[in-house]
Amino acid sequence: MAADSRSGPRRRYIVLAALLALFLAAMDALVVSAAMPTIVADLGSLHLYSWVYSAYLLARAVALPVFGKLADLVSTRRLFLFSTALFLFSSLAAGAAPSMILLVVARVFQGIGAGGIFALVYIILSDISEPSERGKTLSLASSVWGIASIIGPTLGGFIATYLSWRWIFYINLPLGGLCLAGIGVFLRERVRPRREVNLDIPGVVCLTGFILTFLLVFIAGGREYAWVSPEMGLLASLSLFFFVLFVTIELRAKDPVLDLRFFLRRNFGLGNSATFFSSFSIFALFAYAPLFIQGALAKTPMEVGFAMLSLSLGWSCGSLILGRFVAGAGSKAAAVAGGVMLFASSIMLLFFTPKTTMTTCFLVFLLTGFGMGFVTLPTLLLVQASAGGENLGVATSFHQFARTLGGTVGVGICGGVVTGGLAEKLGRGAVALPEAVVEKLRESTEHVFRPEFQALLAPEGRAALYEAVSRAMTGVFWIVVVSSALCLASALLLRPGRQEGTEPQDQTR
């Protein structure tokens, strides 16, 4: 950047614009959680419920390393403006979507724009900071994640209750316009030495193919296709094919999108594994706990947002509290403590019923959030230490990618379970409901989340309906238990942390 971008009002405007863009992109993964039952009731297509999350997270995960590579070839300023503009145009399309499938398509492009924002914000903040001030500046970006995680679900519930769910996307437009103005007017490119960078296009294609087919196995299984069917066999085979091809390409690539050799280092692999499974658990709850609260407990979107706030609040507070104390050898102990909290709270979910109180939901979700906060920060420190100071950027991007991928896979897998389970409970008479009600639900399962539909039922009918949703959600809660247990196991196998850059580069034990 130009010298005047490192001090004075110009620098402040750039920092504010970059952080605001990061806030919007981070919040967009969470703001829809409380509003999703309302969106499903309006647009239908419950079987596409999980894709509103998965499409965004998948596109963001794939775009992250791609934009990171492009930043060495193309103007950072132009890339950032392009990413932000794409995010805003797709937000407009999402808000105006007349169907669930078009909403999912818009979320794909939102995810691509968000991936570019995530990759470029840290580059911009580093470039406009003196080396002695860089850590302080980057810490502002970390605080944005906590703020977004707290505001997102509550804002989504408020908008869905008092305005229209479409405004959860439209609200991005005026704020994003400020980001474009701030970066476009005040950011000046620093002349960079040009170097050769080989963008790993085959790796990106195979990674996308693997994640997409892997998710389709669990989203389509048991609903669109029987688990044992030629279609499911084809999807599973394609997933395995893309995975093997991806590994082969990455091991031979000159500049791989994901250098798999880093996973030979114990703390690198286990640290990313722990954050993958913790993200799997918490994003599955962000996505599907609202279905339980609104469909089984008969609460309003605003009350859903309140319950989801506890997940975000616990995550943010856990990271902030831990950040004051954890360092070096304490990282493993903190990660294990987080795994224990995550596992304990997931066990409590198995006892949720239609009679569970909102206070119980709030406290259990709060403990889950604390567990996530205690896992994320120490595993990042251990992963960075395992890679050494010269690979700090690679280690950090891997950790962020693992977190994004965990959320994507968790939402996708649980989506197939909850939609298939709910269809079975309501459509096959597993729960006693009047025949007329069952027929209406067969026509549109989304009636479950319509307050006016629930109001038409007799008290015993509503009780049976709530029980059906509760039973369908039990499968999701069991999956969260398993993923939390794997997170705890990964944390227990970590080695005590060392100071950054001191771990031997060939360490595999």
C-alpha positions as CSV (number, residue, x, y, z in Angstrom):
1,M,0.0,0.0,0.0
2,A,1.0,3.6,-0.4
3,A,2.8,5.2,2.6
4,D,-0.3,7.4,3.4
5,S,-2.4,4.2,3.9
6,R,-0.4,3.3,7.0
7,S,-1.4,6.3,9.1
8,G,-3.9,9.1,9.5
9,P,-7.6,9.2,8.6
10,R,-7.1,7.2,5.3
11,R,-5.9,4.1,7.3
12,R,-8.9,4.4,9.7
13,Y,-11.4,4.4,6.8
14,I,-9.8,1.4,5.2
15,V,-9.8,-0.5,8.5
16,L,-13.4,0.3,9.1
17,A,-14.5,-0.7,5.6
18,A,-12.6,-3.9,5.7
19,L,-13.9,-4.9,9.1
20,L,-17.5,-4.0,8.0
21,A,-17.2,-6.3,5.0
22,L,-15.8,-9.1,7.2
23,F,-18.7,-8.6,9.6
24,L,-21.3,-8.9,6.9
25,A,-19.8,-12.0,5.4
26,A,-19.3,-13.7,8.8
27,M,-22.8,-12.8,10.0
28,D,-24.5,-14.1,6.8
29,A,-23.7,-17.7,7.8
30,L,-25.6,-17.2,11.0
31,V,-28.3,-14.6,10.4
32,V,-30.5,-17.1,8.4
33,S,-30.6,-19.6,11.3
34,A,-33.5,-18.2,13.2
35,A,-35.4,-17.2,10.1
36,M,-35.1,-20.5,8.3
37,P,-38.4,-22.1,9.6
38,T,-40.2,-18.9,8.4
39,I,-38.4,-19.1,5.0
40,V,-39.4,-22.7,4.6
41,A,-43.0,-21.9,5.5
42,D,-43.0,-19.2,2.8
43,L,-41.1,-20.9,0.0
44,G,-41.6,-24.6,0.7
45,S,-39.1,-27.2,-0.4
46,L,-38.1,-28.5,3.1
47,H,-35.7,-31.0,1.4
48,L,-33.6,-28.0,0.3
49,Y,-33.4,-26.6,3.8
50,S,-29.8,-27.7,4.5
51,W,-28.6,-26.3,1.1
52,V,-29.3,-22.7,2.2
53,Y,-26.4,-23.3,4.6
54,S,-24.4,-25.8,2.7
55,A,-24.3,-24.0,-0.6
56,Y,-23.0,-20.8,1.1
57,L,-20.4,-22.7,3.2
58,L,-19.3,-24.9,0.4
59,A,-18.8,-22.0,-2.0
60,R,-17.0,-20.1,0.7
61,A,-14.7,-23.0,1.6
62,V,-13.7,-23.5,-2.0
63,A,-13.3,-19.8,-2.8
64,L,-11.0,-19.1,0.2
65,P,-7.8,-20.8,-1.1
66,V,-8.6,-19.6,-4.7
67,F,-8.7,-16.0,-3.8
68,G,-5.7,-16.4,-1.6
69,K,-3.7,-17.6,-4.6
70,L,-5.2,-14.9,-6.9
71,A,-4.1,-12.2,-4.5
72,D,-0.5,-12.8,-5.6
73,L,-1.4,-12.4,-9.3
74,V,-4.1,-9.7,-9.4
75,S,-4.6,-6.3,-7.7
76,T,-5.8,-6.9,-4.1
77,R,-7.9,-3.8,-4.3
78,R,-9.7,-5.0,-7.5
79,L,-10.2,-8.5,-6.1
80,F,-11.7,-7.1,-2.9
81,L,-14.1,-4.8,-4.8
82,F,-15.1,-7.7,-7.0
83,S,-15.7,-10.0,-4.1
84,T,-17.8,-7.4,-2.2
85,A,-19.8,-6.4,-5.3
86,L,-20.6,-10.1,-6.0
87,F,-21.6,-10.6,-2.3
88,L,-24.0,-7.6,-2.6
89,F,-25.6,-8.5,-5.9
90,S,-26.2,-12.1,-4.7
91,S,-27.7,-10.7,-1.5
92,L,-30.2,-8.7,-3.6
93,A,-31.0,-11.9,-5.5
94,A,-31.4,-13.9,-2.3
95,G,-33.8,-11.4,-0.9
96,A,-35.9,-11.4,-4.1
97,A,-35.8,-15.2,-4.5
98,P,-39.3,-16.5,-5.4
99,S,-38.4,-20.1,-4.7
100,M,-36.1,-22.1,-2.5
101,I,-34.0,-23.4,-5.4
102,L,-33.2,-19.8,-6.6
103,L,-32.4,-18.9,-3.0
104,V,-29.9,-21.7,-2.9
105,V,-28.3,-20.5,-6.2
106,A,-28.0,-17.0,-4.8
107,R,-26.4,-18.4,-1.7
108,V,-23.7,-20.0,-3.8
109,F,-22.7,-16.7,-5.2
110,Q,-22.9,-15.1,-1.8
111,G,-20.5,-17.8,-0.6
112,I,-18.0,-17.1,-3.4
113,G,-18.0,-13.4,-2.5
114,A,-17.7,-14.1,1.2
115,G,-14.7,-16.4,0.5
116,G,-13.0,-13.6,-1.3
117,I,-13.7,-11.2,1.5
118,F,-12.3,-13.6,4.1
119,A,-9.2,-14.2,2.1
120,L,-8.4,-10.6,1.3
121,V,-9.4,-8.7,4.5
122,Y,-6.4,-10.1,6.4
123,I,-4.0,-9.2,3.5
124,I,-5.3,-5.7,3.4
125,L,-5.1,-5.2,7.1
126,S,-1.5,-6.5,7.1
127,D,-0.4,-4.3,4.3
128,I,-1.7,-1.1,5.8
129,S,-0.1,-1.8,9.2
130,E,3.5,-1.3,10.3
131,P,5.0,-4.6,11.4
132,S,4.9,-3.5,15.1
133,E,1.2,-2.7,14.8
134,R,0.1,-5.7,12.7
135,G,-0.9,-8.0,15.6
136,K,-3.1,-5.3,17.1
137,T,-4.8,-4.6,13.8
138,L,-5.5,-8.3,13.1
139,S,-6.9,-8.8,16.5
140,L,-9.7,-6.4,15.5
141,A,-10.7,-8.9,12.8
142,S,-10.9,-11.7,15.4
143,S,-13.3,-9.6,17.5
144,V,-15.5,-9.1,14.5
145,W,-16.2,-12.8,14.4
146,G,-17.5,-12.8,18.0
147,I,-19.7,-9.7,17.4
148,A,-21.2,-11.3,14.2
149,S,-21.9,-14.6,16.0
150,I,-23.8,-12.7,18.8
151,I,-25.7,-10.3,16.6
152,G,-26.5,-12.7,13.6
153,P,-29.1,-15.2,15.1
154,T,-30.8,-12.5,17.2
155,L,-31.1,-10.1,14.2
156,G,-32.4,-12.9,12.0
157,G,-35.1,-13.7,14.5
158,F,-36.1,-10.0,15.0
159,I,-36.3,-9.4,11.2
160,A,-38.3,-12.6,10.6
161,T,-40.7,-11.7,13.4
162,Y,-41.3,-8.0,12.8
163,L,-40.4,-7.3,9.1
164,S,-39.9,-9.9,6.4
165,W,-37.2,-12.6,6.2
166,R,-36.1,-11.0,2.9
167,W,-34.6,-8.1,4.8
168,I,-32.0,-10.4,6.3
169,F,-30.4,-10.2,2.8
170,Y,-31.4,-6.7,1.9
171,I,-29.7,-5.2,5.0
172,N,-26.4,-6.1,3.4
173,L,-26.9,-3.6,0.6
174,P,-26.4,-0.2,2.3
175,L,-23.7,-1.5,4.7
176,G,-21.9,-3.2,1.8
177,G,-22.1,0.0,-0.2
178,L,-20.0,1.7,2.5
179,C,-17.4,-1.0,2.2
180,L,-17.1,-0.5,-1.5
181,A,-16.8,3.3,-1.1
182,G,-14.2,3.0,1.7
183,I,-11.9,0.6,-0.2
184,G,-12.5,2.1,-3.6
185,V,-11.7,5.6,-2.5
186,F,-9.1,5.2,0.2
187,L,-7.1,2.1,-0.6
188,R,-4.0,2.5,-2.8
189,E,-2.0,-0.5,-4.1
190,R,1.5,-1.0,-3.0
191,V,3.8,-2.2,-5.8
192,R,4.4,-5.9,-5.3
193,P,7.2,-7.9,-6.8
194,R,5.7,-10.2,-9.3
195,R,6.3,-13.9,-8.8
196,E,5.0,-17.0,-10.5
197,V,2.0,-18.6,-8.8
198,N,0.4,-21.8,-10.3
199,L,-3.3,-21.8,-9.5
200,D,-4.3,-25.4,-8.8
201,I,-7.4,-25.5,-10.9
202,P,-7.6,-29.4,-11.1
203,G,-7.3,-29.5,-7.3
204,V,-10.1,-26.9,-6.9
205,V,-12.4,-28.8,-9.2
206,C,-11.8,-32.2,-7.5
207,L,-12.2,-30.7,-4.0
208,T,-15.5,-29.1,-5.1
209,G,-16.7,-32.4,-6.7
210,F,-15.8,-34.4,-3.6
211,I,-17.6,-32.2,-1.1
212,L,-20.6,-31.8,-3.4
213,T,-21.1,-35.5,-4.0
214,F,-20.3,-36.4,-0.4
215,L,-23.1,-34.0,0.9
216,L,-25.5,-35.3,-1.7
217,V,-25.2,-38.8,-0.4
218,F,-26.6,-37.7,3.0
219,I,-29.1,-35.1,1.7
220,A,-30.7,-37.3,-1.0
221,G,-30.4,-40.6,0.9
222,G,-33.6,-41.9,2.3
223,R,-35.7,-39.1,0.7
224,E,-35.1,-38.6,-3.0
225,Y,-33.5,-42.1,-3.3
226,A,-33.5,-45.2,-1.2
227,W,-30.2,-45.7,0.7
228,V,-29.6,-48.9,-1.3
229,S,-30.2,-47.8,-4.8
230,P,-28.2,-47.4,-8.1
231,E,-28.4,-43.6,-7.7
232,M,-26.9,-43.6,-4.2
233,G,-24.3,-46.1,-5.3
234,L,-23.3,-43.7,-8.1
235,L,-23.1,-40.7,-5.8
236,A,-20.9,-42.7,-3.3
237,S,-18.7,-43.9,-6.1
238,L,-18.3,-40.3,-7.5
239,S,-17.4,-39.0,-4.0
240,L,-14.7,-41.7,-3.6
241,F,-13.4,-41.0,-7.1
242,F,-13.1,-37.3,-6.5
243,F,-11.4,-37.8,-3.2
244,V,-8.8,-40.2,-4.5
245,L,-8.2,-37.9,-7.5
246,F,-7.9,-34.9,-5.3
247,V,-5.3,-36.5,-3.0
248,T,-3.3,-37.7,-6.1
249,I,-3.3,-34.2,-7.7
250,E,-2.4,-32.4,-4.5
251,L,0.5,-34.7,-3.8
252,R,1.9,-33.9,-7.2
253,A,0.9,-30.3,-7.7
254,K,3.6,-27.6,-7.8
255,D,1.5,-25.2,-5.9
256,P,-1.4,-27.2,-4.3
257,V,-4.6,-25.6,-3.1
258,L,-4.2,-27.8,0.0
259,D,-0.8,-29.2,0.8
260,L,-1.7,-32.5,2.4
261,R,1.9,-33.2,3.6
262,F,1.3,-30.9,6.5
263,F,-1.0,-33.5,7.9
264,L,2.0,-35.7,8.7
265,R,2.6,-33.4,11.6
266,R,0.7,-34.6,14.6
267,N,-0.7,-31.4,16.0
268,F,-1.5,-30.0,12.6
269,G,-3.7,-33.0,11.7
270,L,-5.3,-33.4,15.1
271,G,-5.7,-29.7,15.7
272,N,-7.6,-29.4,12.4
273,S,-9.5,-32.5,13.1
274,A,-10.7,-31.1,16.5
275,T,-11.9,-27.9,14.9
276,F,-13.5,-29.8,12.1
277,F,-15.7,-31.8,14.4
278,S,-16.4,-28.9,16.8
279,S,-17.6,-26.9,13.8
280,F,-19.6,-29.9,12.6
281,S,-21.4,-30.0,15.9
282,I,-22.1,-26.3,16.5
283,F,-23.2,-25.4,12.9
284,A,-25.5,-28.4,12.9
285,L,-27.1,-26.9,15.9
286,F,-27.2,-23.4,14.4
287,A,-29.0,-24.9,11.4
288,Y,-31.4,-27.4,13.0
289,A,-32.0,-26.4,16.7
290,P,-34.4,-23.7,15.3
291,L,-36.5,-26.5,13.8
292,F,-36.8,-28.1,17.2
293,I,-37.5,-24.9,19.0
294,Q,-40.2,-23.7,16.6
295,G,-41.5,-27.0,15.5
296,A,-41.4,-29.0,18.7
297,L,-41.6,-26.2,21.4
298,A,-43.9,-24.0,19.3
299,K,-41.9,-20.8,19.9
300,T,-41.7,-17.7,17.8
301,P,-38.8,-16.7,15.5
302,M,-37.8,-14.1,18.1
303,E,-37.6,-16.8,20.8
304,V,-35.6,-18.9,18.4
305,G,-33.2,-16.0,18.0
306,F,-32.9,-15.7,21.7
307,A,-32.0,-19.4,22.1
308,M,-29.5,-19.2,19.3
309,L,-27.9,-16.2,21.0
310,S,-26.7,-18.4,23.7
311,L,-24.7,-20.5,21.2
312,S,-23.0,-17.4,19.8
313,L,-22.5,-15.8,23.2
314,G,-20.8,-18.9,24.6
315,W,-18.6,-19.2,21.6
316,S,-17.5,-15.5,21.7
317,C,-17.1,-15.3,25.5
318,G,-15.2,-18.6,25.6
319,S,-12.7,-17.4,23.0
320,L,-12.3,-14.0,24.7
321,I,-11.8,-15.4,28.2
322,L,-9.4,-18.1,27.0
323,G,-7.4,-15.6,25.0
324,R,-6.3,-13.9,28.2
325,F,-4.8,-17.1,29.6
326,V,-4.0,-19.7,27.1
327,A,-0.5,-19.9,25.7
328,G,2.2,-22.5,24.9
329,A,1.7,-25.7,26.8
330,G,-1.7,-24.7,28.1
331,S,-3.2,-25.0,24.6
332,K,-3.8,-28.8,24.8
333,A,-5.5,-28.5,28.3
334,A,-7.8,-25.8,27.0
335,A,-8.7,-27.8,23.9
336,V,-9.5,-30.8,26.0
337,A,-11.6,-28.7,28.4
338,G,-13.5,-27.4,25.3
339,G,-14.0,-30.9,24.0
340,V,-15.4,-32.0,27.4
341,M,-17.9,-29.2,27.5
342,L,-19.0,-29.8,23.9
343,F,-19.5,-33.6,24.6
344,A,-21.3,-33.0,27.9
345,S,-23.7,-30.5,26.4
346,S,-24.4,-32.8,23.4
347,I,-25.3,-35.6,25.8
348,M,-27.9,-33.3,27.4
349,L,-29.5,-32.7,24.0
350,L,-30.6,-36.3,23.9
351,F,-33.0,-35.6,26.8
352,F,-34.8,-32.7,25.0
353,T,-38.5,-33.2,24.6
354,P,-41.5,-31.0,23.7
355,K,-41.7,-30.1,27.4
356,T,-38.1,-28.8,27.5
357,T,-38.1,-25.1,28.7
358,M,-36.4,-22.3,26.9
359,T,-34.2,-21.7,30.0
360,T,-32.8,-25.3,29.6
361,C,-32.2,-24.7,25.9
362,F,-30.4,-21.5,26.6
363,L,-28.1,-23.0,29.3
364,V,-27.3,-26.2,27.3
365,F,-26.5,-24.1,24.1
366,L,-24.4,-21.7,26.2
367,L,-22.3,-24.6,27.4
368,T,-22.0,-25.9,23.8
369,G,-20.8,-22.4,22.7
370,F,-18.2,-22.3,25.5
371,G,-16.9,-25.6,24.3
372,M,-16.6,-24.3,20.8
373,G,-14.8,-21.2,22.0
374,F,-12.4,-23.3,24.0
375,V,-11.6,-25.6,21.1
376,T,-11.1,-23.0,18.3
377,L,-8.4,-20.8,19.8
378,P,-6.0,-23.3,21.3
379,T,-6.2,-25.6,18.3
380,L,-5.3,-22.6,16.1
381,L,-2.2,-21.9,18.3
382,L,-1.2,-25.6,18.2
383,V,-1.6,-25.8,14.4
384,Q,0.4,-22.6,13.9
385,A,3.2,-23.8,16.2
386,S,3.3,-27.2,14.4
387,A,3.8,-25.5,11.0
388,G,6.5,-23.1,12.1
389,G,6.6,-19.3,11.7
390,E,7.5,-19.4,8.0
391,N,4.3,-21.3,7.3
392,L,2.0,-19.2,9.5
393,G,-0.3,-18.2,6.7
394,V,-0.7,-21.7,5.4
395,A,-1.5,-23.0,8.9
396,T,-4.0,-20.3,9.6
397,S,-5.8,-20.8,6.3
398,F,-5.9,-24.6,6.8
399,H,-7.5,-24.1,10.2
400,Q,-10.1,-21.7,8.8
401,F,-10.8,-24.1,5.9
402,A,-11.2,-27.0,8.4
403,R,-13.7,-25.0,10.4
404,T,-15.7,-24.0,7.3
405,L,-15.6,-27.6,5.9
406,G,-16.8,-29.0,9.2
407,G,-19.8,-26.7,9.3
408,T,-20.6,-27.5,5.7
409,V,-20.5,-31.3,6.1
410,G,-22.3,-31.2,9.5
411,V,-25.2,-29.2,8.1
412,G,-25.4,-31.4,5.0
413,I,-25.3,-34.7,6.9
414,C,-27.9,-33.6,9.4
415,G,-30.1,-32.2,6.7
416,G,-30.6,-35.6,5.2
417,V,-31.3,-37.1,8.6
418,V,-33.9,-34.5,9.8
419,T,-35.8,-34.2,6.5
420,G,-36.0,-37.9,6.0
421,G,-36.8,-38.6,9.7
422,L,-39.5,-35.9,9.7
423,A,-41.1,-37.2,6.5
424,E,-41.1,-40.7,8.0
425,K,-42.6,-39.7,11.3
426,L,-45.4,-37.6,9.7
427,G,-46.0,-39.5,6.5
428,R,-46.0,-43.1,7.7
429,G,-48.1,-42.8,10.8
430,A,-45.2,-43.4,13.3
431,V,-46.9,-40.7,15.4
432,A,-50.6,-40.6,15.8
433,L,-52.2,-37.7,13.9
434,P,-55.6,-37.3,12.4
435,E,-55.7,-38.7,8.9
436,A,-56.7,-35.3,7.4
437,V,-53.7,-33.7,9.0
438,V,-51.4,-36.4,7.8
439,E,-52.7,-35.9,4.2
440,K,-52.1,-32.2,4.4
441,L,-48.6,-32.7,5.8
442,R,-47.9,-35.2,3.0
443,E,-48.8,-32.4,0.5
444,S,-46.4,-30.0,2.3
445,T,-44.3,-30.9,5.3
446,E,-43.6,-27.2,5.7
447,H,-47.0,-26.8,7.4
448,V,-45.3,-28.0,10.5
449,F,-43.7,-24.5,10.9
450,R,-46.8,-22.5,10.1
451,P,-48.4,-21.0,13.3
452,E,-51.7,-20.7,11.6
453,F,-51.6,-24.4,10.7
454,Q,-50.7,-25.5,14.2
455,A,-53.5,-23.3,15.6
456,L,-56.1,-25.4,13.6
457,L,-55.1,-28.6,15.4
458,A,-56.7,-29.8,18.6
459,P,-54.5,-29.9,21.7
460,E,-53.8,-33.6,21.3
461,G,-53.0,-33.1,17.6
462,R,-50.5,-30.3,18.4
463,A,-48.9,-32.5,21.0
464,A,-48.5,-35.4,18.5
465,L,-47.1,-32.9,15.9
466,Y,-44.5,-31.6,18.4
467,E,-43.6,-35.1,19.4
468,A,-43.0,-36.0,15.7
469,V,-40.6,-33.1,15.2
470,S,-38.9,-33.9,18.5
471,R,-38.3,-37.5,17.5
472,A,-37.0,-36.5,14.1
473,M,-34.5,-34.2,15.7
474,T,-33.2,-37.0,17.9
475,G,-31.2,-38.3,15.0
476,V,-29.5,-34.9,14.6
477,F,-28.7,-34.8,18.3
478,W,-27.1,-38.3,18.2
479,I,-24.9,-37.2,15.2
480,V,-23.8,-34.2,17.3
481,V,-22.9,-36.5,20.2
482,V,-20.7,-38.6,17.8
483,S,-19.0,-35.6,16.3
484,S,-18.4,-34.0,19.7
485,A,-16.9,-37.3,20.9
486,L,-14.5,-37.3,17.9
487,C,-13.6,-33.7,18.7
488,L,-12.7,-34.7,22.3
489,A,-10.7,-37.7,21.1
490,S,-8.7,-35.5,18.8
491,A,-8.0,-33.0,21.6
492,L,-6.8,-35.7,23.9
493,L,-4.3,-37.0,21.3
494,L,-2.7,-33.6,20.8
495,R,0.8,-33.0,22.1
496,P,1.4,-30.1,24.6
497,G,2.0,-26.9,22.7
498,R,5.4,-25.3,22.0
499,Q,6.2,-21.8,21.1
500,E,5.6,-20.9,17.5
501,G,8.2,-22.2,15.1
502,T,10.0,-24.4,17.6
503,E,8.3,-27.7,16.6
504,P,10.5,-29.8,14.3
505,Q,9.4,-29.6,10.7
506,D,9.6,-33.4,10.2
507,Q,7.6,-34.2,13.4
508,T,5.1,-36.9,12.8
509,R,4.7,-38.4,16.3
